[in-house]
């Protein structure tokens, strides 16, 4: 409810500011995006804690869970940056950011991939 | 949550004030002053947004266990 209210207020204010000060309007949009995201972080925290508890008592190896969490974090931040860059009209910059996000996620996923491959190789009869 | 609404109105207020000052100064013919005012307004807003984004990234760091 509050989020929608704030989002609407922000859109109206940006419209007003658009003709006079496009820069300020753009900063306002970033500000609102960030504040909504901060509002959500609290909720995400609870979800992650429950996930960790489940993983813990399922005796999963915590390294994997942590890397997965990090990958989700990187994806969030990269998406945040890409949307803002695209909103400002910088399509090229947005795609660069997206590429950077993907590469970072790949780098983090390497240990998991190697673990999976070893597991599969272990299963194969020699 | 109420903090956000105040700061949003502050930012919008600064933007509108800067726009008004610019038109007033243009009539009075002092154009260089209006540039200064827009710059100052812009820096203030940038500072607000930067501090909020810094705060946001810190929160993300400890939520997603970013120890790297």
N, CA and C atoms of all chains as a GROMACS GRO file, in nm:
protein
  582
    1UNK      N    1   0.084  -0.119   0.000
    1UNK     CA    2   0.000   0.000   0.000
    1UNK      C    3   0.088   0.125   0.000
    2UNK      N    4   0.177   0.132   0.100
    2UNK     CA    5   0.262   0.252   0.107
    2UNK      C    6   0.346   0.262  -0.019
    3UNK      N    7   0.396   0.148  -0.063
    3UNK     CA    8   0.487   0.152  -0.177
    3UNK      C    9   0.416   0.210  -0.298
    4UNK      N   10   0.291   0.164  -0.320
    4UNK     CA   11   0.218   0.215  -0.437
    4UNK      C   12   0.198   0.364  -0.421
    5UNK      N   13   0.164   0.406  -0.297
    5UNK     CA   14   0.141   0.549  -0.275
    5UNK      C   15   0.264   0.628  -0.311
    6UNK      N   16   0.378   0.583  -0.258
    6UNK     CA   17   0.503   0.657  -0.282
    6UNK      C   18   0.536   0.654  -0.430
    7UNK      N   19   0.514   0.539  -0.493
    7UNK     CA   20   0.545   0.530  -0.636
    7UNK      C   21   0.464   0.630  -0.715
    8UNK      N   22   0.335   0.641  -0.681
    8UNK     CA   23   0.248   0.735  -0.755
    8UNK      C   24   0.295   0.878  -0.733
    9UNK      N   25   0.322   0.910  -0.605
    9UNK     CA   26   0.366   1.047  -0.576
    9UNK      C   27   0.488   1.080  -0.659
   10UNK      N   28   0.581   0.981  -0.661
   10UNK     CA   29   0.707   1.006  -0.732
   10UNK      C   30   0.681   1.028  -0.880
   11UNK      N   31   0.589   0.948  -0.940
   11UNK     CA   32   0.566   0.966  -1.084
   11UNK      C   33   0.509   1.104  -1.109
   12UNK      N   34   0.414   1.149  -1.023
   12UNK     CA   35   0.357   1.283  -1.047
   12UNK      C   36   0.465   1.389  -1.037
   13UNK      N   37   0.548   1.378  -0.930
   13UNK     CA   38   0.651   1.482  -0.912
   13UNK      C   39   0.748   1.482  -1.029
   14UNK      N   40   0.782   1.362  -1.077
   14UNK     CA   41   0.877   1.360  -1.189
   14UNK      C   42   0.816   1.428  -1.311
   15UNK      N   43   0.684   1.405  -1.330
   15UNK     CA   44   0.620   1.471  -1.446
   15UNK      C   45   0.633   1.622  -1.430
   16UNK      N   46   0.606   1.671  -1.308
   16UNK     CA   47   0.613   1.816  -1.289
   16UNK      C   48   0.754   1.864  -1.317
   17UNK      N   49   0.853   1.787  -1.266
   17UNK     CA   50   0.991   1.835  -1.275
   17UNK      C   51   1.048   1.816  -1.415
   18UNK      N   52   0.979   1.731  -1.496
   18UNK     CA   53   1.041   1.691  -1.623
   18UNK      C   54   1.078   1.814  -1.708
   19UNK      N   55   0.981   1.909  -1.724
   19UNK     CA   56   1.014   2.018  -1.818
   19UNK      C   57   1.123   2.106  -1.761
   20UNK      N   58   1.111   2.138  -1.630
   20UNK     CA   59   1.209   2.237  -1.580
   20UNK      C   60   1.344   2.173  -1.561
   21UNK      N   61   1.345   2.063  -1.480
   21UNK     CA   62   1.477   2.009  -1.443
   21UNK      C   63   1.477   1.859  -1.470
   22UNK      N   64   1.505   1.814  -1.591
   22UNK     CA   65   1.505   1.668  -1.614
   22UNK      C   66   1.602   1.593  -1.523
   23UNK      N   67   1.713   1.661  -1.487
   23UNK     CA   68   1.813   1.592  -1.405
   23UNK      C   69   1.755   1.559  -1.268
   24UNK      N   70   1.688   1.659  -1.209
   24UNK     CA   71   1.634   1.637  -1.075
   24UNK      C   72   1.527   1.528  -1.081
   25UNK      N   73   1.449   1.528  -1.189
   25UNK     CA   74   1.345   1.424  -1.201
   25UNK      C   75   1.410   1.287  -1.203
   26UNK      N   76   1.519   1.276  -1.274
   26UNK     CA   77   1.587   1.146  -1.284
   26UNK      C   78   1.641   1.105  -1.148
   27UNK      N   79   1.697   1.203  -1.074
   27UNK     CA   80   1.749   1.169  -0.941
   27UNK      C   81   1.636   1.125  -0.850
   28UNK      N   82   1.520   1.191  -0.867
   28UNK     CA   83   1.405   1.154  -0.784
   28UNK      C   84   1.368   1.009  -0.811
   29UNK      N   85   1.372   0.968  -0.938
   29UNK     CA   86   1.334   0.829  -0.971
   29UNK      C   87   1.432   0.732  -0.905
   30UNK      N   88   1.562   0.765  -0.912
   30UNK     CA   89   1.660   0.677  -0.846
   30UNK      C   90   1.631   0.668  -0.697
   31UNK      N   91   1.600   0.784  -0.638
   31UNK     CA   92   1.575   0.786  -0.494
   31UNK      C   93   1.459   0.695  -0.457
   32UNK      N   94   1.351   0.704  -0.533
   32UNK     CA   95   1.232   0.624  -0.501
   32UNK      C   96   1.264   0.476  -0.522
   33UNK      N   97   1.337   0.445  -0.632
   33UNK     CA   98   1.372   0.304  -0.654
   33UNK      C   99   1.450   0.249  -0.536
   34UNK      N  100   1.546   0.328  -0.490
   34UNK     CA  101   1.630   0.280  -0.380
   34UNK      C  102   1.546   0.265  -0.252
   35UNK      N  103   1.456   0.360  -0.227
   35UNK     CA  104   1.382   0.351  -0.100
   35UNK      C  105   1.288   0.231  -0.103
   36UNK      N  106   1.227   0.204  -0.219
   36UNK     CA  107   1.141   0.085  -0.226
   36UNK      C  108   1.224  -0.040  -0.203
   37UNK      N  109   1.346  -0.040  -0.259
   37UNK     CA  110   1.430  -0.159  -0.244
   37UNK      C  111   1.468  -0.179  -0.098
   38UNK      N  112   1.496  -0.066  -0.030
   38UNK     CA  113   1.532  -0.078   0.112
   38UNK      C  114   1.414  -0.134   0.190
   39UNK      N  115   1.295  -0.088   0.151
   39UNK     CA  116   1.176  -0.137   0.221
   39UNK      C  117   1.165  -0.289   0.205
   40UNK      N  118   1.204  -0.338   0.087
   40UNK     CA  119   1.189  -0.483   0.062
   40UNK      C  120   1.298  -0.564   0.130
   41UNK      N  121   1.413  -0.501   0.152
   41UNK     CA  122   1.528  -0.578   0.205
   41UNK      C  123   1.487  -0.649   0.335
   42UNK      N  124   1.410  -0.580   0.418
   42UNK     CA  125   1.370  -0.642   0.544
   42UNK      C  126   1.296  -0.772   0.518
   43UNK      N  127   1.204  -0.767   0.423
   43UNK     CA  128   1.126  -0.889   0.393
   43UNK      C  129   1.217  -0.997   0.337
   44UNK      N  130   1.307  -0.958   0.247
   44UNK     CA  131   1.396  -1.058   0.184
   44UNK      C  132   1.479  -1.126   0.292
   45UNK      N  133   1.520  -1.045   0.391
   45UNK     CA  134   1.603  -1.101   0.500
   45UNK      C  135   1.532  -1.218   0.565
   46UNK      N  136   1.400  -1.201   0.594
   46UNK     CA  137   1.330  -1.311   0.662
   46UNK      C  138   1.329  -1.435   0.572
   47UNK      N  139   1.302  -1.414   0.442
   47UNK     CA  140   1.294  -1.529   0.351
   47UNK      C  141   1.427  -1.603   0.353
   48UNK      N  142   1.535  -1.526   0.348
   48UNK     CA  143   1.666  -1.591   0.340
   48UNK      C  144   1.695  -1.667   0.469
   49UNK      N  145   1.655  -1.607   0.584
   49UNK     CA  146   1.683  -1.677   0.710
   49UNK      C  147   1.611  -1.812   0.713
   50UNK      N  148   1.483  -1.813   0.671
   50UNK     CA  149   1.411  -1.942   0.673
   50UNK      C  150   1.480  -2.040   0.578
   51UNK      N  151   1.522  -1.990   0.462
   51UNK     CA  152   1.590  -2.081   0.369
   51UNK      C  153   1.714  -2.140   0.432
   52UNK      N  154   1.788  -2.054   0.501
   52UNK     CA  155   1.913  -2.105   0.562
   52UNK      C  156   1.881  -2.211   0.667
   53UNK      N  157   1.775  -2.185   0.746
   53UNK     CA  158   1.742  -2.286   0.850
   53UNK      C  159   1.712  -2.419   0.782
   54UNK      N  160   1.630  -2.414   0.678
   54UNK     CA  161   1.595  -2.541   0.610
   54UNK      C  162   1.722  -2.608   0.559
   55UNK      N  163   1.810  -2.526   0.497
   55UNK     CA  164   1.933  -2.585   0.442
   55UNK      C  165   2.018  -2.643   0.554
   56UNK      N  166   2.020  -2.571   0.668
   56UNK     CA  167   2.107  -2.618   0.777
   56UNK      C  168   2.059  -2.755   0.824
   57UNK      N  169   1.928  -2.766   0.854
   57UNK     CA  170   1.890  -2.898   0.910
   57UNK      C  171   1.878  -3.004   0.802
   58UNK      N  172   1.890  -2.963   0.674
   58UNK     CA  173   1.896  -3.066   0.570
   58UNK      C  174   2.041  -3.108   0.549
   59UNK      N  175   2.131  -3.059   0.638
   59UNK     CA  176   2.275  -3.094   0.633
   59UNK      C  177   2.334  -3.065   0.498
   60UNK      N  178   2.284  -2.958   0.434
   60UNK     CA  179   2.346  -2.921   0.305
   60UNK      C  180   2.480  -2.854   0.334
   61UNK      N  181   2.568  -2.857   0.237
   61UNK     CA  182   2.697  -2.791   0.255
   61UNK      C  183   2.674  -2.641   0.243
   62UNK      N  184   2.707  -2.565   0.349
   62UNK     CA  185   2.670  -2.423   0.353
   62UNK      C  186   2.736  -2.343   0.241
   63UNK      N  187   2.847  -2.394   0.187
   63UNK     CA  188   2.918  -2.314   0.085
   63UNK      C  189   2.825  -2.288  -0.033
   64UNK      N  190   2.754  -2.395  -0.073
   64UNK     CA  191   2.668  -2.377  -0.190
   64UNK      C  192   2.559  -2.275  -0.160
   65UNK      N  193   2.498  -2.288  -0.042
   65UNK     CA  194   2.386  -2.196  -0.012
   65UNK      C  195   2.438  -2.053  -0.016
   66UNK      N  196   2.559  -2.034   0.038
   66UNK     CA  197   2.611  -1.897   0.042
   66UNK      C  198   2.635  -1.845  -0.099
   67UNK      N  199   2.696  -1.928  -0.183
   67UNK     CA  200   2.721  -1.878  -0.319
   67UNK      C  201   2.590  -1.847  -0.389
   68UNK      N  202   2.489  -1.930  -0.364
   68UNK     CA  203   2.360  -1.901  -0.430
   68UNK      C  204   2.308  -1.766  -0.383
   69UNK      N  205   2.320  -1.743  -0.251
   69UNK     CA  206   2.272  -1.613  -0.199
   69UNK      C  207   2.348  -1.499  -0.263
   70UNK      N  208   2.479  -1.518  -0.275
   70UNK     CA  209   2.559  -1.410  -0.334
   70UNK      C  210   2.516  -1.385  -0.477
   71UNK      N  211   2.491  -1.496  -0.549
   71UNK     CA  212   2.451  -1.479  -0.689
   71UNK      C  213   2.321  -1.400  -0.696
   72UNK      N  214   2.228  -1.432  -0.604
   72UNK     CA  215   2.101  -1.358  -0.606
   72UNK      C  216   2.128  -1.211  -0.578
   73UNK      N  217   2.219  -1.185  -0.481
   73UNK     CA  218   2.251  -1.046  -0.448
   73UNK      C  219   2.306  -0.972  -0.568
   74UNK      N  220   2.403  -1.036  -0.635
   74UNK     CA  221   2.465  -0.971  -0.751
   74UNK      C  222   2.359  -0.945  -0.857
   75UNK      N  223   2.270  -1.045  -0.876
   75UNK     CA  224   2.166  -1.026  -0.980
   75UNK      C  225   2.079  -0.906  -0.946
   76UNK      N  226   2.044  -0.894  -0.817
   76UNK     CA  227   1.959  -0.780  -0.777
   76UNK      C  228   2.026  -0.649  -0.809
   77UNK      N  229   2.152  -0.635  -0.766
   77UNK     CA  230   2.220  -0.506  -0.781
   77UNK      C  231   2.239  -0.476  -0.929
   78UNK      N  232   2.279  -0.579  -1.005
   78UNK     CA  233   2.302  -0.555  -1.148
   78UNK      C  234   2.172  -0.509  -1.213
   79UNK      N  235   2.062  -0.574  -1.176
   79UNK     CA  236   1.933  -0.538  -1.236
   79UNK      C  237   1.898  -0.393  -1.201
   80UNK      N  238   1.925  -0.358  -1.074
   80UNK     CA  239   1.897  -0.221  -1.028
   80UNK      C  240   1.973  -0.121  -1.114
   81UNK      N  241   2.102  -0.146  -1.134
   81UNK     CA  242   2.183  -0.054  -1.213
   81UNK      C  243   2.138  -0.050  -1.358
   82UNK      N  244   2.104  -0.169  -1.413
   82UNK     CA  245   2.067  -0.172  -1.555
   82UNK      C  246   1.941  -0.091  -1.578
   83UNK      N  247   1.842  -0.109  -1.488
   83UNK     CA  248   1.716  -0.037  -1.510
   83UNK      C  249   1.740   0.113  -1.504
   84UNK      N  250   1.821   0.157  -1.407
   84UNK     CA  251   1.842   0.302  -1.393
   84UNK      C  252   1.914   0.354  -1.516
   85UNK      N  253   2.015   0.280  -1.561
   85UNK     CA  254   2.089   0.328  -1.679
   85UNK      C  255   1.996   0.335  -1.799
   86UNK      N  256   1.912   0.234  -1.814
   86UNK     CA  257   1.822   0.236  -1.930
   86UNK      C  258   1.723   0.350  -1.916
   87UNK      N  259   1.677   0.375  -1.790
   87UNK     CA  260   1.581   0.482  -1.769
   87UNK      C  261   1.642   0.616  -1.808
   88UNK      N  262   1.772   0.629  -1.787
   88UNK     CA  263   1.836   0.757  -1.819
   88UNK      C  264   1.864   0.766  -1.968
   89UNK      N  265   1.829   0.659  -2.043
   89UNK     CA  266   1.849   0.669  -2.188
   89UNK      C  267   1.981   0.612  -2.232
   90UNK      N  268   2.056   0.550  -2.139
   90UNK     CA  269   2.188   0.498  -2.178
   90UNK      C  270   2.175   0.350  -2.208
   91UNK      N  271   2.123   0.316  -2.326
   91UNK     CA  272   2.105   0.174  -2.359
   91UNK      C  273   2.236   0.098  -2.359
   92UNK      N  274   2.339   0.160  -2.420
   92UNK     CA  275   2.469   0.089  -2.432
   92UNK      C  276   2.522   0.059  -2.292
   93UNK      N  277   2.518   0.161  -2.207
   93UNK     CA  278   2.572   0.142  -2.071
   93UNK      C  279   2.495   0.030  -2.001
   94UNK      N  280   2.362   0.028  -2.021
   94UNK     CA  281   2.280  -0.073  -1.952
   94UNK      C  282   2.325  -0.212  -1.995
   95UNK      N  283   2.348  -0.230  -2.126
   95UNK     CA  284   2.386  -0.366  -2.170
   95UNK      C  285   2.524  -0.401  -2.115
   96UNK      N  286   2.613  -0.300  -2.103
   96UNK     CA  287   2.746  -0.330  -2.043
   96UNK      C  288   2.728  -0.378  -1.901
   97UNK      N  289   2.643  -0.308  -1.826
   97UNK     CA  290   2.620  -0.346  -1.686
   97UNK      C  291   2.567  -0.488  -1.679
   98UNK      N  292   2.474  -0.517  -1.771
   98UNK     CA  293   2.415  -0.650  -1.770
   98UNK      C  294   2.522  -0.756  -1.794
   99UNK      N  295   2.610  -0.727  -1.891
   99UNK     CA  296   2.718  -0.823  -1.922
   99UNK      C  297   2.804  -0.843  -1.798
  100UNK      N  298   2.838  -0.731  -1.730
  100UNK     CA  299   2.923  -0.743  -1.611
  100UNK      C  300   2.854  -0.831  -1.507
  101UNK      N  301   2.722  -0.808  -1.488
  101UNK     CA  302   2.650  -0.888  -1.390
  101UNK      C  303   2.659  -1.035  -1.423
  102UNK      N  304   2.636  -1.066  -1.552
  102UNK     CA  305   2.637  -1.209  -1.591
  102UNK      C  306   2.773  -1.271  -1.568
  103UNK      N  307   2.878  -1.194  -1.606
  103UNK     CA  308   3.012  -1.252  -1.591
  103UNK      C  309   3.040  -1.280  -1.445
  104UNK      N  310   3.003  -1.183  -1.359
  104UNK     CA  311   3.031  -1.203  -1.216
  104UNK      C  312   2.957  -1.325  -1.164
  105UNK      N  313   2.832  -1.340  -1.208
  105UNK     CA  314   2.756  -1.456  -1.160
  105UNK      C  315   2.823  -1.584  -1.207
  106UNK      N  316   2.868  -1.584  -1.332
  106UNK     CA  317   2.937  -1.705  -1.383
  106UNK      C  318   3.058  -1.736  -1.297
  107UNK      N  319   3.135  -1.630  -1.266
  107UNK     CA  320   3.256  -1.655  -1.188
  107UNK      C  321   3.220  -1.720  -1.056
  108UNK      N  322   3.109  -1.673  -0.997
  108UNK     CA  323   3.074  -1.728  -0.865
  108UNK      C  324   3.020  -1.869  -0.879
  109UNK      N  325   2.962  -1.900  -0.998
  109UNK     CA  326   2.897  -2.031  -1.011
  109UNK      C  327   3.000  -2.141  -1.038
  110UNK      N  328   3.123  -2.103  -1.068
  110UNK     CA  329   3.223  -2.205  -1.108
  110UNK      C  330   3.236  -2.315  -1.003
  111UNK      N  331   3.257  -2.285  -0.872
  111UNK     CA  332   3.274  -2.396  -0.778
  111UNK      C  333   3.157  -2.493  -0.782
  112UNK      N  334   3.035  -2.438  -0.795
  112UNK     CA  335   2.919  -2.527  -0.794
  112UNK      C  336   2.923  -2.617  -0.917
  113UNK      N  337   2.957  -2.558  -1.032
  113UNK     CA  338   2.959  -2.637  -1.156
  113UNK      C  339   3.061  -2.749  -1.143
  114UNK      N  340   3.181  -2.715  -1.091
  114UNK     CA  341   3.283  -2.820  -1.080
  114UNK      C  342   3.233  -2.930  -0.988
  115UNK      N  343   3.166  -2.890  -0.879
  115UNK     CA  344   3.118  -2.993  -0.785
  115UNK      C  345   3.020  -3.084  -0.856
  116UNK      N  346   2.930  -3.025  -0.932
  116UNK     CA  347   2.830  -3.108  -1.002
  116UNK      C  348   2.898  -3.203  -1.098
  117UNK      N  349   2.993  -3.151  -1.174
  117UNK     CA  350   3.058  -3.237  -1.274
  117UNK      C  351   3.128  -3.353  -1.205
  118UNK      N  352   3.198  -3.320  -1.092
  118UNK     CA  353   3.267  -3.431  -1.024
  118UNK      C  354   3.164  -3.535  -0.979
  119UNK      N  355   3.051  -3.485  -0.925
  119UNK     CA  356   2.950  -3.580  -0.876
  119UNK      C  357   2.906  -3.670  -0.992
  120UNK      N  358   2.879  -3.607  -1.107
  120UNK     CA  359   2.830  -3.686  -1.221
  120UNK      C  360   2.938  -3.787  -1.264
  121UNK      N  361   3.062  -3.739  -1.269
  121UNK     CA  362   3.170  -3.831  -1.312
  121UNK      C  363   3.180  -3.947  -1.214
  122UNK      N  364   3.162  -3.913  -1.083
  122UNK     CA  365   3.171  -4.019  -0.984
  122UNK      C  366   3.068  -4.127  -1.010
  123UNK      N  367   2.947  -4.084  -1.057
  123UNK     CA  368   2.840  -4.184  -1.079
  123UNK      C  369   2.873  -4.274  -1.196
  124UNK      N  370   2.943  -4.217  -1.294
  124UNK     CA  371   2.960  -4.294  -1.418
  124UNK      C  372   3.045  -4.419  -1.390
  125UNK      N  373   3.002  -4.536  -1.439
  125UNK     CA  374   3.083  -4.657  -1.419
  125UNK      C  375   3.211  -4.649  -1.501
  126UNK      N  376   3.324  -4.690  -1.446
  126UNK     CA  377   3.451  -4.681  -1.522
  126UNK      C  378   3.488  -4.819  -1.573
  127UNK      N  379   0.929   0.440   0.698
  127UNK     CA  380   0.864   0.464   0.571
  127UNK      C  381   0.834   0.615   0.556
  128UNK      N  382   0.794   0.682   0.668
  128UNK     CA  383   0.754   0.822   0.651
  128UNK      C  384   0.875   0.902   0.607
  129UNK      N  385   0.995   0.858   0.648
  129UNK     CA  386   1.116   0.931   0.609
  129UNK      C  387   1.117   0.946   0.458
  130UNK      N  388   1.081   0.839   0.384
  130UNK     CA  389   1.095   0.847   0.238
  130UNK      C  390   1.006   0.957   0.184
  131UNK      N  391   0.880   0.964   0.239
  131UNK     CA  392   0.789   1.061   0.179
  131UNK      C  393   0.845   1.201   0.199
  132UNK      N  394   0.901   1.227   0.321
  132UNK     CA  395   0.954   1.363   0.342
  132UNK      C  396   1.066   1.391   0.244
  133UNK      N  397   1.158   1.297   0.236
  133UNK     CA  398   1.276   1.326   0.150
  133UNK      C  399   1.234   1.341   0.006
  134UNK      N  400   1.131   1.265  -0.035
  134UNK     CA  401   1.088   1.279  -0.175
  134UNK      C  402   1.037   1.421  -0.198
  135UNK      N  403   0.956   1.469  -0.102
  135UNK     CA  404   0.904   1.605  -0.120
  135UNK      C  405   1.016   1.707  -0.113
  136UNK      N  406   1.116   1.678  -0.030
  136UNK     CA  407   1.229   1.774  -0.024
  136UNK      C  408   1.295   1.785  -0.160
  137UNK      N  409   1.324   1.669  -0.218
  137UNK     CA  410   1.394   1.671  -0.348
  137UNK      C  411   1.309   1.744  -0.451
  138UNK      N  412   1.180   1.709  -0.454
  138UNK     CA  413   1.094   1.775  -0.554
  138UNK      C  414   1.090   1.924  -0.527
  139UNK      N  415   1.084   1.961  -0.396
  139UNK     CA  416   1.077   2.102  -0.362
  139UNK      C  417   1.199   2.176  -0.414
  140UNK      N  418   1.317   2.116  -0.386
  140UNK     CA  419   1.440   2.182  -0.431
  140UNK      C  420   1.437   2.200  -0.581
  141UNK      N  421   1.394   2.094  -0.652
  141UNK     CA  422   1.391   2.104  -0.798
  141UNK      C  423   1.303   2.218  -0.844
  142UNK      N  424   1.183   2.229  -0.781
  142UNK     CA  425   1.089   2.333  -0.826
  142UNK      C  426   1.145   2.470  -0.792
  143UNK      N  427   1.202   2.482  -0.671
  143UNK     CA  428   1.256   2.614  -0.630
  143UNK      C  429   1.365   2.657  -0.727
  144UNK      N  430   1.452   2.560  -0.758
  144UNK     CA  431   1.562   2.595  -0.850
  144UNK      C  432   1.505   2.640  -0.984
  145UNK      N  433   1.400   2.571  -1.031
  145UNK     CA  434   1.342   2.611  -1.159
  145UNK      C  435   1.288   2.753  -1.148
  146UNK      N  436   1.217   2.781  -1.038
  146UNK     CA  437   1.160   2.917  -1.023
  146UNK      C  438   1.270   3.021  -1.020
  147UNK      N  439   1.374   2.993  -0.939
  147UNK     CA  440   1.481   3.092  -0.928
  147UNK      C  441   1.539   3.120  -1.064
  148UNK      N  442   1.551   3.011  -1.143
  148UNK     CA  443   1.611   3.029  -1.274
  148UNK      C  444   1.528   3.126  -1.357
  149UNK      N  445   1.394   3.106  -1.358
  149UNK     CA  446   1.312   3.195  -1.442
  149UNK      C  447   1.322   3.338  -1.387
  150UNK      N  448   1.320   3.352  -1.254
  150UNK     CA  449   1.324   3.489  -1.197
  150UNK      C  450   1.456   3.554  -1.237
  151UNK      N  451   1.566   3.481  -1.217
  151UNK     CA  452   1.696   3.542  -1.245
  151UNK      C  453   1.708   3.575  -1.393
  152UNK      N  454   1.643   3.490  -1.477
  152UNK     CA  455   1.654   3.519  -1.621
  152UNK      C  456   1.591   3.655  -1.650
  153UNK      N  457   1.471   3.678  -1.587
  153UNK     CA  458   1.409   3.808  -1.613
  153UNK      C  459   1.502   3.919  -1.568
  154UNK      N  460   1.568   3.900  -1.449
  154UNK     CA  461   1.650   4.009  -1.398
  154UNK      C  462   1.781   4.019  -1.477
  155UNK      N  463   1.803   3.922  -1.569
  155UNK     CA  464   1.922   3.937  -1.653
  155UNK      C  465   2.047   3.878  -1.592
  156UNK      N  466   2.042   3.827  -1.466
  156UNK     CA  467   2.166   3.772  -1.406
  156UNK      C  468   2.170   3.623  -1.439
  157UNK      N  469   2.215   3.588  -1.557
  157UNK     CA  470   2.208   3.448  -1.597
  157UNK      C  471   2.308   3.362  -1.521
  158UNK      N  472   2.430   3.416  -1.496
  158UNK     CA  473   2.532   3.328  -1.434
  158UNK      C  474   2.489   3.287  -1.294
  159UNK      N  475   2.414   3.377  -1.223
  159UNK     CA  476   2.368   3.337  -1.089
  159UNK      C  477   2.278   3.214  -1.098
  160UNK      N  478   2.192   3.213  -1.202
  160UNK     CA  479   2.096   3.100  -1.207
  160UNK      C  480   2.173   2.970  -1.227
  161UNK      N  481   2.285   2.977  -1.305
  161UNK     CA  482   2.360   2.851  -1.322
  161UNK      C  483   2.412   2.805  -1.186
  162UNK      N  484   2.463   2.901  -1.106
  162UNK     CA  485   2.517   2.863  -0.976
  162UNK      C  486   2.410   2.797  -0.892
  163UNK      N  487   2.292   2.855  -0.893
  163UNK     CA  488   2.185   2.803  -0.806
  163UNK      C  489   2.148   2.662  -0.849
  164UNK      N  490   2.136   2.641  -0.983
  164UNK     CA  491   2.101   2.505  -1.026
  164UNK      C  492   2.210   2.407  -0.982
  165UNK      N  493   2.336   2.450  -0.993
  165UNK     CA  494   2.446   2.360  -0.954
  165UNK      C  495   2.434   2.323  -0.806
  166UNK      N  496   2.410   2.425  -0.721
  166UNK     CA  497   2.403   2.398  -0.576
  166UNK      C  498   2.287   2.304  -0.547
  167UNK      N  499   2.171   2.333  -0.610
  167UNK     CA  500   2.054   2.246  -0.588
  167UNK      C  501   2.086   2.104  -0.629
  168UNK      N  502   2.154   2.093  -0.743
  168UNK     CA  503   2.186   1.959  -0.795
  168UNK      C  504   2.277   1.886  -0.699
  169UNK      N  505   2.376   1.958  -0.643
  169UNK     CA  506   2.471   1.891  -0.553
  169UNK      C  507   2.399   1.843  -0.428
  170UNK      N  508   2.309   1.926  -0.375
  170UNK     CA  509   2.237   1.887  -0.252
  170UNK      C  510   2.159   1.759  -0.278
  171UNK      N  511   2.086   1.757  -0.391
  171UNK     CA  512   2.003   1.639  -0.419
  171UNK      C  513   2.092   1.518  -0.441
  172UNK      N  514   2.203   1.540  -0.512
  172UNK     CA  515   2.293   1.427  -0.539
  172UNK      C  516   2.343   1.369  -0.408
  173UNK      N  517   2.374   1.459  -0.311
  173UNK     CA  518   2.424   1.411  -0.182
  173UNK      C  519   2.319   1.325  -0.113
  174UNK      N  520   2.193   1.373  -0.116
  174UNK     CA  521   2.086   1.295  -0.052
  174UNK      C  522   2.076   1.157  -0.116
  175UNK      N  523   2.070   1.156  -0.250
  175UNK     CA  524   2.050   1.029  -0.320
  175UNK      C  525   2.169   0.937  -0.295
  176UNK      N  526   2.290   0.996  -0.296
  176UNK     CA  527   2.409   0.913  -0.278
  176UNK      C  528   2.408   0.850  -0.140
  177UNK      N  529   2.369   0.930  -0.039
  177UNK     CA  530   2.374   0.872   0.097
  177UNK      C  531   2.272   0.759   0.106
  178UNK      N  532   2.154   0.776   0.044
  178UNK     CA  533   2.055   0.669   0.052
  178UNK      C  534   2.105   0.544  -0.020
  179UNK      N  535   2.167   0.562  -0.136
  179UNK     CA  536   2.213   0.445  -0.212
  179UNK      C  537   2.326   0.376  -0.136
  180UNK      N  538   2.412   0.456  -0.069
  180UNK     CA  539   2.519   0.395   0.012
  180UNK      C  540   2.458   0.310   0.120
  181UNK      N  541   2.355   0.366   0.184
  181UNK     CA  542   2.287   0.293   0.291
  181UNK      C  543   2.228   0.164   0.233
  182UNK      N  544   2.169   0.175   0.114
  182UNK     CA  545   2.107   0.057   0.051
  182UNK      C  546   2.210  -0.051   0.026
  183UNK      N  547   2.327  -0.012  -0.028
  183UNK     CA  548   2.427  -0.114  -0.061
  183UNK      C  549   2.480  -0.178   0.065
  184UNK      N  550   2.493  -0.098   0.175
  184UNK     CA  551   2.539  -0.161   0.300
  184UNK      C  552   2.439  -0.267   0.342
  185UNK      N  553   2.310  -0.232   0.332
  185UNK     CA  554   2.207  -0.329   0.376
  185UNK      C  555   2.216  -0.455   0.291
  186UNK      N  556   2.234  -0.435   0.159
  186UNK     CA  557   2.240  -0.553   0.071
  186UNK      C  558   2.358  -0.640   0.112
  187UNK      N  559   2.470  -0.570   0.147
  187UNK     CA  560   2.590  -0.647   0.181
  187UNK      C  561   2.560  -0.741   0.295
  188UNK      N  562   2.497  -0.688   0.402
  188UNK     CA  563   2.485  -0.782   0.514
  188UNK      C  564   2.367  -0.876   0.494
  189UNK      N  565   2.274  -0.846   0.407
  189UNK     CA  566   2.165  -0.941   0.386
  189UNK      C  567   2.216  -1.058   0.305
  190UNK      N  568   2.291  -1.029   0.198
  190UNK     CA  569   2.331  -1.138   0.109
  190UNK      C  570   2.468  -1.195   0.146
  191UNK      N  571   2.507  -1.174   0.272
  191UNK     CA  572   2.631  -1.236   0.323
  191UNK      C  573   2.747  -1.208   0.231
  192UNK      N  574   2.758  -1.083   0.184
  192UNK     CA  575   2.871  -1.051   0.097
  192UNK      C  576   2.995  -1.036   0.183
  193UNK      N  577   3.076  -1.141   0.200
  193UNK     CA  578   3.196  -1.118   0.280
  193UNK      C  579   3.313  -1.086   0.190
  194UNK      N  580   3.299  -1.116   0.056
  194UNK     CA  581   3.412  -1.094  -0.037
  194UNK      C  582   3.444  -0.947  -0.051
   0.00000   0.00000   0.00000
